[in-house]
Amino acid sequence: MNENTSGYEEVNQLADSGITTQVNTDFRPNHPTNRAQFSVFIARTINEEFRN
């Protein structure tokens, strides 16, 4: 993700806290999030045991 991309700092904060992870170098903010992915975000936010 490029430093000039909108939301760069916010996405990095989520990654640093283990709520989201990066599989590769792609950042796809316009792709839909499915229920399973969203559930993982919520679980990681609520319970640190689910974080990487």
N, C-alpha and C positions, 0 to 999 in steps of 0.2 A: 504494500500500500504506500502510495506516494505521500510525502509530508504535506503536499499542497491539496490533497483530497479533503473534501468537506467531511467532517467527523473523524479525522485522523486521530486526534487526541482521545476522543471518547472511545473509539474502537480499541486503541492501545490500552486504555484503562481497563476495559473489559477483558482483554487478552492477558494483561499483567495480573489480574485478579483470578484468572482461571475460569471465568464465566464463559468465554468463547475461546476457540482455538483456531489456528490457521493450518489448514491441510496443505496448502501450497501458497504460492504468491498471489493468487487471484483474490481480489476483493470485489464481490458482486452485490452491491447494495440494492440493485433493482431486481434481483431474483427473489422469488417468493420463499418464505420460510414455512416449512410444513409443521404439522402439529408435534411431531416427534422432536424436531429441532427446537421449537419454542419451549416444549416441556423440559428439555435439557437446560435451556437458559434459565428457566424459573427454578428448577431443582438446584442448579449450581448457585443461584443467587441466595436461596433460602438455606441450603445446607452445604457447608464447605467440604464435607466428605465426598461430594460428587465432583469436586473440582479436580483438575489434572495436577 
